[in-house]
Amino acid sequence: MTNKFLTLILILTAVVVTSCSSDDNGGNTVTTTPPSSGGIIDPEVGGFNQPNRVFVDLSTGSQVAVNRGAWEIAVYNGSENRVYLNSALLVSAAELEGITDITTVTETTTLTSPLTLNALDPTFTPTTVTVNTVAELMQGLPVNYYQYGDLNAGISFTDTKEGELTGTAFEEISTTDSENNVYIINLGNEIPTTNNGTINTTGDSRGFMKVRVLTDGNSYTIQYAALSNTTNFSELTVSKDSNYNLTTVSLMDEQIATLEPISSNWDIDFGGVFSYYGQQGTLAAGLTYSDYTLHNTLGGVGLYPITVEDDTTPNYTNFTYDDITEASFIYNDRTIVGSGWRTVDYMTGETSVREDRYYIIKDTDDNYYKLRFTAVESQTGERGYPQFQYELLQ
């Protein structure tokens, strides 16, 4: 299969942070490059179809852009054995309880127990469906308003939006092989190439695959095959690398790639597109957002928002190091920025930056920054051209 998506684009080169020199006594002294004092950054999200996820390291002022279609699942490199889904590609997954032989699974496979799930009918009226087969389950697996699930029962076919380890659609992978079931993976949606004059991020379905993940605690073995394949399956082995939060895997391209930067070398992820099963008003549904921003919670980055409602709250310009509230930093919810930094006029389609809010960040190097968005569109009004300003607090 083609490897065309596995392209990592280095937008800016990170600076070297330490160097050694001899002192008068013949020893070595270590000098440390001070962190960036801030500036203005234009994350290379890529325009109307927002094809890139952009990882920004504030202390070096560098960014790395990666095509968001380059992977479907990622394995966690920490002490727990977890599998994440590519929320920027609208990937989802459903466990087939009690089924461990990947070769036995097809669309006609009967579930070991029927599932009663919440859904929306064509008029957006809440209803329930009873799912008996893999084919019936697949109908409600893609991320859209009609996606199946049951939040009250803890049933979701996406990772939770917060990104915590306990919120993955995959159960924790067991070191006992017989405890790891087969999953049906919805491979998400293609990235559109047609510019229809407005934002256009969700293309055709990329289909489905069956997957089973095993682990010995130090590496993962990923078994995968087309649903029609009942004779064999392919395997990829991924060793854990503690330098990175996640190691990404493209099932379609049969490739392993470390696309995220080293976990200590990025703070903000301008993912562009983000999806999850959650609540919108009174309705639970599969939700998709554009212009979405995450922070590196798995890497220890903390962040909190400040909304300026009156004169008692300092605005962005006036906020100083002494105004920092250490207890306010949030380390367990990557979506605090989310899409809340911008607003959309659904009558005109015009998108604008919210000027009443900014963010305080404690980065992977324990530097403190304040950050505010200054643009969401290009000068010609095209979405997918964010810009932000940030400043070191000391």
C-alpha positions in Angstrom: 0.0 0.0 0.0 1.0 3.6 -0.5 2.9 5.5 2.1 1.9 8.9 0.7 0.3 10.2 3.9 3.3 9.5 6.2 5.0 12.8 5.7 6.2 14.8 8.6 6.7 18.4 7.8 9.2 20.3 9.9 8.0 23.9 9.7 10.6 25.5 11.9 13.8 24.0 13.3 14.0 23.7 17.1 16.9 25.4 18.7 19.6 23.5 20.6 18.9 24.1 24.2 22.3 23.3 25.8 26.0 23.6 25.0 29.3 23.0 26.7 32.5 25.0 26.9 35.7 24.9 28.9 36.2 27.2 31.9 39.5 28.6 33.1 40.2 25.5 35.2 39.9 23.1 32.3 36.4 21.9 33.3 33.2 22.1 31.4 30.4 24.6 32.0 26.9 24.1 30.7 25.0 27.0 29.2 21.3 26.8 28.7 19.5 28.7 25.9 16.7 30.7 27.5 13.2 29.9 26.5 11.5 31.9 23.8 10.1 35.2 25.1 7.1 34.7 22.8 6.0 36.1 19.5 3.3 35.5 16.9 2.9 32.0 15.3 0.8 30.9 12.3 0.2 27.2 12.7 0.3 25.5 9.3 -3.2 23.9 9.7 -3.5 24.0 5.9 -6.7 25.9 4.9 -10.3 25.0 4.1 -9.9 21.2 4.6 -7.6 21.6 7.6 -5.4 18.6 6.6 -2.7 19.0 9.3 -2.3 18.6 13.0 0.3 21.1 14.2 2.4 20.5 17.3 3.8 23.7 18.8 6.7 24.0 21.3 6.3 27.4 23.0 9.8 27.4 24.6 11.5 27.1 21.2 8.9 28.8 19.0 8.9 25.8 16.7 6.0 23.9 15.1 5.7 20.5 13.4 2.8 19.8 11.0 1.6 16.2 10.3 -1.1 15.1 7.9 -4.0 14.1 10.0 -4.8 11.2 7.6 -1.5 9.4 8.3 -2.8 7.1 11.0 -5.9 5.5 12.5 -4.8 4.2 15.9 -1.9 4.9 18.3 -0.4 2.9 21.2 0.5 4.5 24.5 4.1 4.4 25.5 3.6 4.7 29.3 3.1 2.1 31.9 -0.5 1.4 31.0 -1.3 -0.5 27.8 -3.7 1.7 25.9 -4.8 2.3 22.4 -6.0 5.8 21.2 -8.1 6.6 18.1 -7.3 9.4 15.7 -10.1 11.8 16.6 -8.9 14.2 13.9 -9.9 11.6 11.3 -13.2 10.6 12.9 -12.0 7.1 13.7 -14.2 5.0 16.0 -14.1 1.5 17.4 -16.4 -1.1 18.9 -15.4 -4.1 21.0 -16.9 -7.5 20.1 -17.4 -8.9 23.6 -16.2 -12.5 24.0 -14.8 -12.8 20.5 -11.0 -13.3 20.4 -10.5 -15.1 17.0 -10.1 -12.4 14.4 -10.5 -14.9 11.5 -14.1 -15.8 12.6 -15.4 -12.2 12.4 -17.4 -11.0 9.3 -20.3 -8.6 8.8 -22.7 -11.5 9.5 -21.1 -12.4 12.8 -23.7 -12.5 15.6 -22.8 -10.6 18.8 -22.5 -12.7 21.9 -25.1 -10.5 23.5 -27.5 -8.0 21.8 -26.8 -4.4 22.5 -29.5 -1.8 23.1 -28.1 1.6 22.1 -29.3 5.2 21.9 -29.7 6.7 18.5 -31.4 9.6 16.6 -34.0 9.0 13.9 -34.0 11.0 10.7 -36.0 13.8 12.5 -33.4 14.0 15.3 -35.8 12.4 17.7 -34.1 10.2 20.3 -34.8 6.5 19.9 -33.2 3.2 20.7 -31.9 0.4 18.5 -31.1 -3.3 19.2 -28.0 -4.5 17.6 -27.5 -8.2 17.0 -24.8 -8.5 14.3 -21.6 -6.9 13.3 -23.3 -5.4 10.2 -26.0 -3.8 12.4 -23.3 -2.4 14.7 -21.4 -0.9 11.8 -24.4 1.2 10.8 -24.0 3.2 14.0 -20.2 3.3 14.3 -19.2 6.3 12.0 -18.9 9.6 13.8 -21.9 11.7 12.9 -25.1 12.8 14.6 -26.6 9.4 14.1 -23.8 7.5 15.9 -24.9 4.9 18.4 -23.9 5.0 22.0 -25.2 5.2 25.6 -23.3 7.7 27.8 -25.3 6.7 30.9 -24.2 3.1 30.5 -20.6 4.1 29.6 -20.9 3.0 26.0 -19.0 5.2 23.6 -17.3 4.1 20.4 -14.9 7.1 20.5 -12.3 8.1 23.1 -13.6 10.7 25.5 -12.8 14.2 24.6 -10.7 14.8 27.7 -8.1 12.3 26.5 -7.5 10.6 29.8 -6.1 7.0 29.8 -9.3 5.6 31.3 -11.4 7.2 28.5 -10.3 5.2 25.5 -12.8 3.3 23.4 -10.4 0.3 23.6 -10.3 -1.4 27.0 -6.9 -1.5 28.6 -4.9 -4.2 26.7 -4.2 -7.2 28.9 -0.9 -9.1 29.0 -3.1 -12.2 29.0 -3.9 -12.8 25.3 -7.2 -14.6 25.9 -8.6 -11.4 27.6 -8.2 -9.2 24.5 -11.2 -9.1 22.2 -11.6 -8.3 18.5 -12.7 -4.7 17.7 -14.4 -3.3 14.6 -12.6 -0.1 13.5 -14.3 2.6 11.5 -11.3 4.0 9.7 -12.7 7.5 9.5 -13.2 9.8 6.6 -11.0 10.9 3.7 -9.6 14.5 3.8 -11.5 16.3 1.0 -9.6 18.1 -1.8 -12.5 20.1 -3.3 -12.7 23.7 -2.3 -16.4 24.5 -2.2 -15.9 28.0 -1.0 -16.3 27.2 2.7 -14.7 24.9 5.3 -14.8 21.2 4.0 -13.1 18.7 6.3 -15.0 15.4 6.1 -14.9 13.4 2.9 -15.9 9.9 1.9 -15.8 7.0 4.4 -12.5 5.0 4.5 -14.3 1.8 5.4 -13.9 -0.7 8.2 -11.4 -3.2 9.5 -11.2 -5.8 12.3 -8.4 -5.4 14.8 -7.1 -7.2 17.8 -4.3 -5.8 20.0 -2.0 -7.9 22.3 0.8 -6.8 24.6 3.6 -8.2 26.8 3.8 -4.8 28.6 6.9 -3.7 26.6 5.5 -3.9 23.1 2.2 -4.3 21.3 1.2 -6.8 18.6 -1.6 -5.5 16.3 -3.5 -8.1 14.3 -5.7 -6.7 11.5 -7.6 -7.8 8.5 -10.4 -6.9 6.1 -13.8 -8.0 7.4 -14.1 -10.4 4.4 -10.9 -12.2 5.3 -11.6 -15.4 7.2 -8.3 -17.2 6.5 -5.5 -15.0 7.9 -4.5 -11.6 9.2 -1.6 -9.2 9.1 0.5 -8.3 12.2 2.5 -5.2 13.2 4.7 -5.2 16.4 5.3 -1.8 18.1 7.8 -1.5 20.8 7.2 1.1 23.5 9.3 4.2 23.4 9.1 6.3 26.5 10.4 9.4 24.7 6.9 9.8 23.1 3.4 9.8 24.4 2.1 7.8 21.5 3.3 5.7 18.5 0.9 6.0 15.6 -0.1 3.2 13.3 -1.6 3.3 9.8 -3.7 0.2 9.3 -4.5 1.2 5.7 -0.8 1.8 4.8 0.5 -1.0 7.1 3.0 1.4 8.6 4.3 2.3 12.1 5.3 5.9 12.5 6.3 8.2 15.4 4.5 11.3 14.1 4.1 13.4 17.3 7.3 15.1 18.5 9.0 13.9 21.6 6.6 14.4 24.4 8.7 17.0 26.1 9.0 19.0 22.8 5.4 20.1 22.3 2.8 21.9 24.3 -0.1 22.8 22.0 -1.8 20.7 19.3 -3.7 22.7 16.7 -5.5 19.6 15.5 -7.9 21.5 13.2 -10.5 18.7 13.3 -11.7 16.9 16.4 -14.4 14.4 17.0 -16.0 12.5 19.9 -19.3 11.0 21.1 -20.8 13.4 23.5 -23.6 15.7 24.6 -24.8 18.6 22.5 -27.6 20.3 24.3 -30.1 17.6 25.2 -28.9 15.2 22.5 -26.1 12.7 22.7 -24.4 12.2 19.3 -21.2 11.9 17.4 -19.8 15.5 17.2 -17.1 17.0 14.9 -15.4 20.3 15.3 -13.1 22.4 13.2 -10.4 25.0 14.4 -9.9 22.8 17.5 -7.0 23.1 19.9 -5.6 20.7 22.5 -2.8 20.8 25.0 -0.3 18.1 25.9 -1.9 16.6 29.0 -0.1 13.2 28.6 3.2 15.2 28.6 2.4 17.2 31.7 1.3 20.5 30.2 -1.1 22.5 32.4 -3.4 25.2 31.1 -6.3 27.3 32.3 -8.5 29.9 30.6 -9.2 33.5 31.6 -12.4 35.2 30.5 -12.5 39.0 30.9 -15.9 39.9 32.1 -15.3 43.1 33.9 -12.5 45.4 35.2 -11.7 43.1 38.1 -10.0 40.6 35.7 -6.8 41.7 34.1 -6.8 41.7 30.3 -4.2 39.9 28.2 -1.9 42.9 28.1 -2.0 43.5 31.8 -1.7 39.9 33.0 1.7 39.3 34.7 3.6 36.5 36.4 2.2 37.6 39.8 -1.3 37.0 38.6 -0.7 33.2 38.0 -2.9 30.9 40.1 -1.0 27.6 40.3 -4.1 25.7 41.5 -6.0 26.7 38.4 -3.8 24.7 35.9 -5.7 21.8 34.3 -3.7 18.7 33.6 -6.5 16.1 32.9 -8.6 17.7 30.2 -6.8 18.4 26.8 -9.9 20.3 25.4 -9.9 23.4 27.7 -9.1 25.5 24.7 -11.1 23.4 22.2 -13.2 25.5 19.9 -14.0 28.0 22.5 -11.5 30.5 21.2 -13.6 31.3 18.1 -17.2 31.9 17.3 -19.2 31.3 14.1 -22.1 33.3 12.7 -24.2 30.6 11.2 -26.3 33.1 9.2 -23.3 34.5 7.3 -20.7 31.8 7.9 -18.2 34.3 9.2 -15.9 33.1 11.9 -14.1 35.3 14.3 -11.8 35.2 17.3 -13.4 35.6 20.8 -11.6 38.7 22.2 -12.8 38.2 25.8 -10.5 35.2 26.6 -6.9 34.1 26.7 -5.0 31.2 28.2 -2.2 30.7 30.8 0.1 27.7 30.0 2.7 25.9 32.1 4.7 24.1 29.4 6.8 20.9 29.5 9.8 22.9 30.6 7.9 24.5 33.5 7.9 27.9 31.7 4.8 30.1 32.1 3.2 31.7 29.1 0.1 33.7 28.3 -1.5 33.1 24.9 -4.3 34.7 22.9 -5.7 34.0 19.4 -5.5 36.8 16.9 -6.9 35.2 13.7 -9.0 32.2 12.6 -9.3 33.0 8.9 -7.0 34.2 6.2 -7.2 37.8 5.0 -9.5 36.5 2.2 -11.8 34.9 4.8 -10.8 31.3 4.4 -10.9 29.1 7.5 -7.9 27.0 8.5 -5.5 29.9 9.0 -5.2 30.4 12.8 -2.8 32.8 14.4 -1.9 33.3 18.0 0.3 35.6 20.1 2.1 34.4 23.2 4.4 35.9 25.8 6.7 34.4 28.5 5.7 35.3 32.1 8.6 35.7 34.5 
